């Protein structure tokens, strides 16, 4: 299975149309949407999704593609003043889970952070999302507290 990681942009009209279609399909299940972004409520609202996370310039979304089909997604927000990258919206299409694609996206995001000479990577995960917590721990992330909304903060030095 050949997985290609690509950068996409919400400011690019073509990318935006493809992302909207893909995300609406993925988030037909309210539980998937809630795990991916607890600020979002069902039904999925693409405009709200964009306004919550993609207005800032320092956010780079990456997609994993197999045979011209988007199968996974992650976003990286760079916080230059803190020398960190914050990962969010990691999602793998249900049909492609348990194949190492999330780890490939995480490795790509880490490489991206290293290229920018950042010191660490952070992320937040729902306490109920055991599979995601397991993947993050395997990838070297450690528990770093709890957010005001009850998500687990995780951190990894790069």
N, CA, C and O of each residue as an XYZ file, in Angstrom:
632
protein
N       0.853     -1.174      0.000
C       0.000      0.000      0.000
C       0.899      1.238      0.000
O       1.697      1.435      0.917
N       0.765      2.050     -1.014
C       1.572      3.247     -1.162
C       0.792      4.453     -0.639
O      -0.186      4.885     -1.248
N       1.238      4.986      0.494
C       0.594      6.149      1.108
C       1.426      7.380      0.782
O       2.628      7.417      1.045
N       0.780      8.382      0.209
C       1.453      9.638     -0.120
C       0.899     10.713      0.802
O      -0.316     10.832      0.959
N       1.784     11.499      1.413
C       1.382     12.604      2.275
C       1.511     13.896      1.464
O       2.551     14.168      0.865
N       0.439     14.680      1.459
C       0.418     15.936      0.714
C      -0.038     17.072      1.625
O      -0.757     16.856      2.600
N       0.390     18.268      1.291
C      -0.077     19.472      1.971
C      -1.284     20.005      1.202
O      -1.292     20.018     -0.029
N      -2.300     20.444      1.941
C      -3.472     21.071      1.327
C      -3.703     22.428      1.983
O      -3.108     22.749      3.011
N      -4.572     23.210      1.371
C      -4.830     24.549      1.896
C      -6.315     24.874      1.813
O      -6.955     24.649      0.786
N      -6.851     25.401      2.896
C      -8.243     25.841      2.890
C      -8.433     27.119      2.087
O      -9.566     27.466      1.757
N      -7.364     27.822      1.766
C      -7.493     29.025      0.950
C      -7.487     28.695     -0.544
O      -7.803     29.557     -1.364
N      -7.135     27.469     -0.906
C      -7.165     27.025     -2.288
C      -8.559     26.470     -2.587
O      -8.989     25.515     -1.941
N      -9.262     27.046     -3.544
C     -10.648     26.678     -3.838
C     -10.783     25.190     -4.168
O     -11.702     24.531     -3.681
N      -9.890     24.665     -4.977
C      -9.942     23.250     -5.355
C      -9.773     22.352     -4.131
O     -10.561     21.429     -3.923
N      -8.745     22.620     -3.320
C      -8.523     21.834     -2.099
C      -9.732     21.923     -1.177
O     -10.164     20.924     -0.603
N     -10.260     23.109     -1.044
C     -11.393     23.353     -0.146
C     -12.615     22.508     -0.528
O     -13.265     21.928      0.342
N     -12.925     22.440     -1.824
C     -14.059     21.641     -2.290
C     -13.852     20.160     -1.982
O     -14.768     19.478     -1.520
N     -12.657     19.677     -2.238
C     -12.360     18.269     -1.977
C     -12.420     17.987     -0.481
O     -12.995     16.984     -0.059
N     -11.828     18.867      0.318
C     -11.852     18.678      1.768
C     -13.278     18.701      2.308
O     -13.634     17.886      3.159
N     -14.087     19.622      1.822
C     -15.465     19.706      2.303
C     -16.214     18.403      2.023
O     -16.906     17.887      2.901
N     -16.086     17.882      0.841
C     -16.758     16.632      0.485
C     -16.266     15.472      1.341
O     -17.060     14.683      1.854
N     -14.975     15.381      1.487
C     -14.359     14.305      2.262
C     -14.777     14.373      3.737
O     -15.195     13.369      4.314
N     -14.663     15.541      4.331
C     -14.976     15.704      5.748
C     -16.458     15.483      6.032
O     -16.809     14.891      7.053
N     -17.322     15.948      5.152
C     -18.753     15.723      5.361
C     -19.070     14.232      5.337
O     -19.920     13.769      6.098
N     -18.408     13.492      4.490
C     -18.601     12.053      4.436
C     -18.080     11.383      5.711
O     -18.751     10.525      6.285
N     -16.890     11.774      6.148
C     -16.302     11.175      7.349
C     -17.141     11.454      8.587
O     -17.297     10.586      9.447
N     -17.678     12.661      8.678
C     -18.342     13.077      9.914
C     -19.855     12.915      9.866
O     -20.585     13.665     10.514
N     -20.322     11.938      9.100
C     -21.733     11.563      9.153
C     -22.056     10.917     10.496
O     -23.207     10.904     10.931
N     -21.031     10.386     11.140
C     -21.173      9.772     12.457
C     -20.840     10.831     13.512
O     -19.706     11.306     13.564
N     -21.811     11.210     14.354
C     -21.563     12.259     15.361
C     -20.404     11.925     16.308
O     -19.691     12.826     16.750
N     -20.214     10.646     16.620
C     -19.139     10.251     17.532
C     -17.767     10.555     16.926
O     -16.866     11.018     17.625
N     -17.609     10.294     15.625
C     -16.336     10.575     14.948
C     -16.038     12.074     14.993
O     -14.906     12.484     15.250
N     -17.052     12.874     14.743
C     -16.879     14.327     14.766
C     -16.509     14.805     16.162
O     -15.605     15.626     16.313
N     -17.183     14.310     17.169
C     -16.932     14.717     18.554
C     -15.524     14.334     19.007
O     -14.865     15.108     19.702
N     -15.053     13.132     18.613
C     -13.690     12.721     18.963
C     -12.647     13.587     18.264
O     -11.601     13.889     18.838
N     -12.927     13.983     17.036
C     -11.956     14.747     16.259
C     -11.878     16.199     16.712
O     -10.794     16.778     16.778
N     -13.032     16.783     17.024
C     -13.049     18.160     17.507
C     -14.252     18.351     18.427
O     -15.373     18.520     17.946
N     -14.034     18.325     19.747
C     -15.147     18.432     20.690
C     -15.907     19.757     20.618
O     -16.982     19.879     21.206
N     -15.371     20.747     19.911
C     -16.070     22.023     19.759
C     -17.141     21.955     18.669
O     -17.999     22.834     18.578
N     -17.086     20.921     17.857
C     -18.024     20.764     16.744
C     -19.200     19.897     17.172
O     -19.040     18.929     17.916
N     -20.376     20.257     16.691
C     -21.582     19.503     16.995
C     -22.192     18.978     15.705
O     -22.065     19.587     14.643
N     -22.843     17.859     15.819
C     -23.509     17.242     14.687
C     -24.757     18.030     14.323
O     -25.430     18.492     15.245
N     -25.119     18.220     13.083
C     -24.427     17.748     11.889
C     -23.197     18.608     11.572
O     -23.089     19.757     12.000
N     -22.285     18.016     10.817
C     -21.040     18.667     10.467
C     -21.306     19.958      9.694
O     -22.089     19.974      8.745
N     -20.649     21.029     10.109
C     -20.779     22.342      9.472
C     -19.392     22.773      9.005
O     -18.556     23.176      9.814
N     -19.152     22.689      7.706
C     -17.835     22.980      7.148
C     -17.386     24.409      7.438
O     -16.215     24.634      7.745
N     -18.301     25.382      7.347
C     -17.925     26.778      7.616
C     -17.473     26.958      9.060
O     -16.502     27.665      9.330
N     -18.178     26.319      9.984
C     -17.780     26.407     11.390
C     -16.419     25.739     11.592
O     -15.566     26.268     12.305
N     -16.216     24.577     10.965
C     -14.947     23.860     11.025
C     -13.808     24.792     10.619
O     -12.789     24.879     11.304
N     -13.992     25.484      9.502
C     -12.958     26.394      9.002
C     -12.756     27.581      9.937
O     -11.621     27.971     10.210
N     -13.846     28.155     10.425
C     -13.726     29.350     11.272
C     -13.080     29.033     12.622
O     -12.409     29.887     13.202
N     -13.276     27.820     13.122
C     -12.690     27.450     14.411
C     -11.179     27.217     14.331
O     -10.460     27.498     15.290
N     -10.701     26.711     13.212
C      -9.308     26.245     13.190
C      -8.448     26.720     12.029
O      -7.226     26.586     12.089
N      -9.039     27.267     10.978
C      -8.233     27.494      9.783
C      -8.182     28.933      9.309
O      -7.934     29.181      8.129
N      -8.408     29.878     10.190
C      -8.288     31.296      9.829
C      -6.856     31.794      9.976
O      -6.447     32.738      9.300
N      -6.102     31.161     10.855
C      -4.739     31.616     11.125
C      -3.775     31.147     10.034
O      -4.004     30.130      9.380
N      -2.707     31.897      9.855
C      -1.737     31.583      8.811
C      -0.803     30.435      9.170
O      -0.270     29.783      8.272
N      -0.595     30.175     10.426
C       0.395     29.188     10.841
C      -0.155     27.775     10.954
O       0.401     26.959     11.689
N      -1.241     27.466     10.240
C      -1.830     26.132     10.280
C      -1.619     25.461      8.931
O      -1.943     26.022      7.884
N      -1.069     24.245      8.973
C      -0.830     23.481      7.762
C      -1.538     22.135      7.858
O      -1.191     21.319      8.712
N      -2.520     21.890      7.001
C      -3.163     20.576      6.968
C      -2.418     19.629      6.020
O      -1.961     20.035      4.951
N      -2.307     18.378      6.426
C      -1.710     17.330      5.599
C      -2.749     16.239      5.393
O      -3.548     15.951      6.284
N      -2.731     15.636      4.211
C      -3.610     14.510      3.931
C      -2.772     13.296      3.553
O      -1.672     13.422      3.014
N      -3.315     12.121      3.847
C      -2.722     10.872      3.381
C      -3.589     10.388      2.227
O      -4.814     10.334      2.333
N      -2.937     10.038      1.126
C      -3.636      9.659     -0.091
C      -3.188      8.268     -0.522
O      -1.996      7.964     -0.551
N      -4.161      7.434     -0.854
C      -3.893      6.121     -1.441
C      -4.675      6.056     -2.748
O      -5.895      6.217     -2.758
N      -3.969      5.820     -3.845
C      -4.590      5.722     -5.162
C      -5.541      6.899     -5.431
O      -6.696      6.702     -5.809
N      -5.042      8.107     -5.233
C      -5.787      9.354     -5.464
C      -7.010      9.515     -4.582
O      -7.910     10.281     -4.927
N      -7.074      8.827     -3.467
C      -8.207      8.909     -2.551
C      -7.697      9.383     -1.184
O      -6.761      8.795     -0.641
N      -8.299     10.435     -0.624
C      -7.895     10.907      0.701
C      -8.397      9.919      1.745
O      -9.591      9.633      1.829
N      -7.458      9.403      2.541
C      -7.822      8.397      3.543
C      -7.569      8.869      4.966
O      -8.013      8.229      5.918
N      -6.857      9.987      5.122
C      -6.552     10.477      6.467
C      -6.137     11.941      6.398
O      -5.846     12.488      5.334
N      -6.123     12.555      7.593
C      -5.961     14.004      7.663
C      -5.356     14.371      9.015
O      -5.659     13.747     10.032
N      -4.501     15.388      9.015
C      -3.988     15.966     10.267
C      -3.645     17.431     10.000
O      -3.289     17.800      8.881
N      -3.756     18.251     11.028
C      -3.363     19.657     10.914
C      -2.277     19.962     11.940
O      -2.258     19.410     13.040
N      -1.377     20.856     11.545
C      -0.276     21.274     12.406
C      -0.315     22.790     12.524
O      -0.243     23.510     11.529
N      -0.431     23.256     13.755
C      -0.367     24.692     14.017
C       1.004     24.988     14.615
O       1.382     24.418     15.638
N       1.731     25.870     13.978
C       3.047     26.266     14.478
C       2.879     27.502     15.351
O       2.255     28.485     14.953
N       3.451     27.430     16.554
C       3.434     28.561     17.487
C       4.894     28.992     17.649
O       5.592     28.514     18.543
N       5.354     29.906     16.771
C       6.778     30.253     16.739
C       7.312     30.800     18.057
O       8.431     30.478     18.455
N       6.505     31.639     18.746
C       6.994     32.235     19.988
C       7.235     31.197     21.078
O       8.020     31.439     21.995
N       6.568     30.037     20.991
C       6.791     28.952     21.966
C       7.663     27.843     21.396
O       7.959     26.868     22.085
N       8.079     27.988     20.131
C       8.899     26.984     19.445
C       8.235     25.607     19.493
O       8.880     24.593     19.759
N       6.919     25.603     19.225
C       6.193     24.336     19.276
C       5.266     24.187     18.068
O       4.929     25.145     17.373
N       4.880     22.934     17.864
C       3.835     22.601     16.900
C       2.712     21.953     17.686
O       2.955     21.147     18.585
N       1.490     22.306     17.346
C       0.335     21.687     17.994
C      -0.440     20.911     16.935
O      -0.866     21.479     15.930
N      -0.620     19.611     17.165
C      -1.337     18.757     16.223
C      -2.814     18.717     16.586
O      -3.176     18.693     17.762
N      -3.658     18.711     15.568
C      -5.087     18.579     15.816
C      -5.772     18.005     14.581
O      -5.195     17.961     13.495
N      -6.994     17.573     14.767
C      -7.834     17.009     13.713
C      -7.223     15.786     13.035
O      -7.398     15.603     11.831
N      -6.516     14.951     13.779
C      -6.045     13.694     13.197
C      -7.249     12.789     13.004
O      -7.983     12.504     13.951
N      -7.446     12.341     11.776
C      -8.562     11.450     11.479
C      -8.169     10.509     10.354
O      -7.571     10.921      9.360
N      -8.515      9.231     10.528
C      -8.296      8.223      9.487
C      -9.654      7.635      9.118
O     -10.427      7.231      9.987
N      -9.931      7.593      7.822
C     -11.166      6.995      7.322
C     -11.291      5.584      7.907
O     -10.323      4.824      7.941
N     -12.482      5.257      8.357
C     -12.716      3.994      9.053
C     -12.238      2.785      8.251
O     -11.740      1.823      8.836
N     -12.376      2.812      6.941
C     -11.967      1.682      6.092
C     -10.452      1.486      6.056
O      -9.975      0.427      5.646
N      -9.699      2.493      6.478
C      -8.239      2.448      6.369
C      -7.545      2.425      7.732
O      -6.330      2.609      7.806
N      -8.283      2.209      8.784
C      -7.684      2.183     10.124
C      -6.907      0.886     10.355
O      -7.107     -0.116      9.668
N      -6.024      0.941     11.337
C      -5.201     -0.208     11.741
C      -4.226     -0.625     10.634
O      -3.872     -1.798     10.517
N      -3.800      0.345      9.829
C      -2.842      0.079      8.760
C      -1.607      0.965      8.882
O      -0.781      1.002      7.970
N      -1.473      1.679     10.003
C      -0.296      2.511     10.234
C      -0.352      3.889      9.601
O       0.652      4.601      9.599
N      -1.492      4.283      9.065
C      -1.583      5.571      8.379
C      -1.484      6.735      9.365
O      -0.840      7.741      9.068
N      -2.113      6.609     10.533
C      -2.008      7.669     11.549
C      -0.550      7.872     11.940
O      -0.102      9.005     12.110
N       0.180      6.788     12.080
C       1.596      6.897     12.445
C       2.405      7.577     11.337
O       3.345      8.322     11.615
N       2.038      7.316     10.091
C       2.732      7.984      8.982
C       2.463      9.489      9.007
O       3.369     10.286      8.766
N       1.230      9.873      9.296
C       0.925     11.297      9.409
C       1.651     11.930     10.593
O       2.164     13.044     10.489
N       1.692     11.219     11.713
C       2.409     11.732     12.886
C       3.903     11.896     12.576
O       4.517     12.893     12.956
N       4.472     10.918     11.892
C       5.895     11.002     11.528
C       6.136     12.187     10.595
O       7.141     12.887     10.722
N       5.223     12.406      9.669
C       5.354     13.538      8.751
C       5.259     14.861      9.512
O       6.033     15.784      9.259
N       4.316     14.947     10.437
C       4.161     16.168     11.239
C       5.405     16.407     12.095
O       5.845     17.546     12.249
N       5.966     15.342     12.646
C       7.188     15.483     13.448
C       8.354     15.959     12.568
O       9.122     16.832     12.971
N       8.479     15.390     11.387
C       9.527     15.818     10.460
C       9.356     17.300     10.107
O      10.334     18.045     10.047
N       8.124     17.716      9.877
C       7.790     19.109      9.597
C       8.257     20.004     10.748
O       8.857     21.054     10.520
N       7.979     19.580     11.989
C       8.391     20.347     13.176
C       9.913     20.413     13.293
O      10.467     21.453     13.649
N      10.584     19.310     12.994
C      12.048     19.286     13.057
C      12.655     20.209     12.011
O      13.636     20.900     12.286
N      12.077     20.225     10.808
C      12.578     21.115      9.757
C      12.482     22.577     10.172
O      13.318     23.395      9.789
N      11.460     22.899     10.953
C      11.273     24.268     11.432
C      12.053     24.545     12.718
O      11.979     25.636     13.283
N      12.804     23.532     13.169
C      13.635     23.633     14.381
C      12.806     23.980     15.624
O      13.209     24.787     16.462
N      11.641     23.345     15.710
C      10.788     23.534     16.886
C      11.252     22.607     17.996
O      11.926     21.612     17.729
N      10.903     22.915     19.231
C      11.384     22.139     20.380
C      10.473     20.998     20.785
O      10.941     19.969     21.272
N       9.179     21.172     20.586
C       8.257     20.119     20.999
C       6.944     20.192     20.240
O       6.628     21.181     19.578
N       6.188     19.101     20.363
C       4.883     18.969     19.723
C       3.870     18.688     20.816
O       4.133     17.909     21.733
N       2.708     19.323     20.718
C       1.632     19.067     21.667
C       0.391     18.601     20.904
O       0.291     18.763     19.688
N      -0.533     18.028     21.638
C      -1.837     17.662     21.093
C      -2.794     17.460     22.253
O      -2.371     17.350     23.404
N      -4.078     17.413     21.950
C      -5.109     17.118     22.937
C      -5.892     15.914     22.435
O      -6.130     15.770     21.236
N      -6.291     15.053     23.364
C      -7.053     13.863     22.986
C      -8.173     13.641     23.991
O      -8.010     13.883     25.187
N      -9.301     13.180     23.493
C     -10.443     12.880     24.359
C     -10.073     11.729     25.290
O      -9.475     10.750     24.844
N     -10.417     11.826     26.571
C     -10.113     10.734     27.497
C     -10.787      9.420     27.105
O     -10.337      8.349     27.512
N     -11.855      9.494     26.323
C     -12.574      8.290     25.898
C     -11.973      7.653     24.647
O     -12.347      6.538     24.284
N     -11.056      8.338     23.993
C     -10.488      7.845     22.743
C      -9.245      7.001     23.029
O      -8.113      7.434     22.810
N      -9.485      5.799     23.517
C      -8.394      4.916     23.934
C      -7.439      4.574     22.802
O      -6.227      4.528     23.013
N      -7.961      4.333     21.609
C      -7.098      3.965     20.480
C      -6.137      5.105     20.143
O      -4.951      4.870     19.911
N      -6.641      6.325     20.115
C      -5.778      7.473     19.805
C      -4.718      7.644     20.886
O      -3.548      7.871     20.577
N      -5.121      7.537     22.153
C      -4.147      7.678     23.244
C      -3.035      6.639     23.096
O      -1.859      6.946     23.294
N      -3.410      5.420     22.750
C      -2.431      4.342     22.580
C      -1.446      4.667     21.447
O      -0.238      4.479     21.594
N      -1.966      5.149     20.337
C      -1.094      5.502     19.209
C      -0.141      6.622     19.601
O       1.051      6.555     19.299
N      -0.652      7.649     20.269
C       0.199      8.770     20.670
C       1.283      8.315     21.642
O       2.434      8.736     21.526
N       0.930      7.472     22.584
C       1.927      6.969     23.541
C       2.981      6.135     22.833
O       4.167      6.260     23.139
N       2.579      5.289     21.895
C       3.538      4.501     21.119
C       4.479      5.413     20.333
O       5.634      5.064     20.087
N       3.984      6.559     19.952
C       4.765      7.507     19.166
C       5.623      8.413     20.044
O       6.339      9.272     19.530
N       5.557      8.230     21.370
C       6.439      8.980     22.273
C       5.813     10.157     22.980
O       6.514     10.883     23.686
N       4.528     10.373     22.820
C       3.852     11.453     23.539
C       3.583     11.024     24.976
O       3.292      9.860     25.251
N       3.686     11.989     25.886
C       3.424     11.718     27.300
C       2.325     12.648     27.809
O       2.139     13.755     27.303
N       1.615     12.179     28.803
C       0.542     12.952     29.434
C       1.133     14.235     30.004
O       2.180     14.216     30.652
N       0.449     15.353     29.754
C       0.956     16.650     30.200
C      -0.160     17.492     30.826
O      -0.127     18.721     30.755
N      -1.154     16.825     31.444
C      -2.221     17.556     32.106
C      -3.552     17.402     31.404
O      -3.737     16.519     30.567
N      -4.479     18.284     31.764
C      -5.841     18.237     31.244
C      -6.261     19.651     30.844
O      -5.951     20.620     31.536
N      -6.970     19.757     29.721
C      -7.468     21.065     29.277
C      -8.686     21.458     30.107
O      -9.218     20.648     30.865
N      -9.116     22.692     29.958
C     -10.308     23.161     30.675
C     -11.566     22.420     30.229
O     -12.555     22.388     30.962
N     -11.541     21.831     29.050
C     -12.684     21.058     28.542
C     -12.595     19.581     28.880
O     -13.477     18.804     28.516
N     -11.526     19.188     29.578
C     -11.386     17.804     30.005
C     -10.595     16.904     29.086
O     -10.469     15.710     29.360
N     -10.052     17.444     27.990
C      -9.200     16.642     27.107
C      -7.838     16.449     27.770
O      -7.399     17.263     28.583
N      -7.193     15.367     27.406
C      -5.839     15.085     27.903
C      -4.834     15.837     27.039
O      -4.866     15.741     25.812
N      -3.945     16.583     27.685
C      -2.852     17.250     26.972
C      -1.711     16.252     26.868
O      -1.383     15.558     27.830
N      -1.110     16.193     25.679
C       0.058     15.324     25.491
C       1.167     16.141     24.843
O       0.914     17.122     24.144
N       2.403     15.711     25.094
C       3.559     16.475     24.633
C       4.680     15.518     24.237
O       4.832     14.440     24.812
N       5.452     15.935     23.250
C       6.622     15.176     22.820
C       7.733     16.140     22.448
O       7.518     17.094     21.701
N       8.922     15.884     22.976
C      10.096     16.683     22.607
C      10.555     16.244     21.216
O      10.478     15.065     20.872
N      11.038     17.218     20.411
C      11.579     16.857     19.086
C      13.040     17.236     18.987
O      13.667     17.011     17.951
